């Protein structure tokens, strides 16, 4: 009988964490001894099986470890837990857990499971856990790396390689939501997901405004909760949809909502293999989704080629529409119009919708818990052998990874100093009755772009209130759109015209200017330069 460790930050929150919980039940039912290494100070929301072992990924120093590298301390602790519980196979979920798992590798098999389009996340997640050298070097010493879709695996192969043939697509088990077949479904459009910038539900609301014009009795239900709720509520009110859009928050009876809906819609920036789509399909609800990077085509039975589309493509159980680029917050884009058109298409075409619904139920059979259980237990476990590795090479890369770690407090000293100096000058300026608006007004600048939406951007926006200065858009690595007044784009999108770009992370000014060079001809100005220019 083998002992399996499932290493995860929490047993709540996201698809990866739920996958860990689901696998704990599957493995326990099949007779394995399961130990879940997770932070027990965080509330457990998912059903699990096995023995809980308290383990935290927190890297801040404590009194016990103040003279030690906290990463080294945590890795040593995880190694000790693996030995204590005689772990034969250690499976980790998401990059932080994967990083700790591979660094603590001993005699056990190490399986790293990724749950994202890694190259996309790596553009915005600037940390050692997402570094190219981590993926290209350290991770290559694992016994297996799994991906939730072929798209994600191919993305990895393209960017980071597979030196030893250790990558494999392994779908997550999906919670099936069978509902009674009914001819009385309503003209309800539904979306399920965190109210987060990656999910981009504002595009759904904008498209639904057009859907409502063509289908007056249609309604939109947005299930989920998150920091974008206030923005989404403002948008609903702005478009006069208050009586037509429901936002019940997080609910446990998702199947009851799916049972009433005719169309599921998704507009995420990227999705590795969205479980919410598979859950909708299992309930017989066809899907309309913008063509995001990830596994959406695999789920809907649509070929991977062509990579970019300008018109809708109909699949076995859903439709994809062109990827939606971020533009003006008030205008409805061509891509949103196409999305709305295909939603209306499915709402009106009962024959096509019923055909897709029947295909959907068959499609999701390969994602059931029993299918995934058989894959892990009958295939992966017996055939994933512990590899012979270059131990000296591994020890060198492991040592380098641990020794190069800097605590966040140390790494951010430069930022704190730069911000302190900036705020001191800014406060002095405000005490004299001035403000950042003076800089733009004296130079005839009225259309600006803001790079970075951190705390300094908040202060700048407050300073500019009441002026005639227009924010064209913001550029943000995480593209978190906290503001309804202007759009937010990533570095992958076209930079619109304006008078200048204001860089608010003043401690990274040179790196950001280098990053923007070749992307725009606009002047790039540090926020520190602006405040100095007002004195």
TAMO-V861137 format. One line per field, one symbol per residue. psi: psi as a letter, one per 20 degrees, with the letter a starting at -180 (. if undefined). A space follows every 50 residues. Layout:
psi=???
This chain:
psi=pqpppooqgrlrfahghhgggghhgghghjjqoppooroiippphqprqa pppppqjpjqqrhhjhjqohghghghghghhgggjlphpopqorhghggh ghhjpciqpopppqkrnghghhhhnnrhhjqghgghfghijrhqpqqiqh ghghgghghirnhjljqqpoqqppoqmpqppqikqrmppqqprqnqhhhl ihhggghhhhghhhnhjqqppoprqaiiggghhgggghjkjhiippmibp qhlhhhghhiqhppqpkqgqognohhghgghhjkorppqqmqpbjhhhhj lpqhqqhpqirqppahkrpqrqpoqpbphhqprghhgggghhghghhhnh ggghghgghghhgihijqhhghghgghifgghinqoqprnhhgghghggg gghippqhhghjgggggghggghgggggghhjjarhhggghijkpioqpp oplbhhhggghghipirjppogrqpphilonipihqqprriiqpprqahr ppohnhikgghgghhipihqjqpopqhhhgghii.
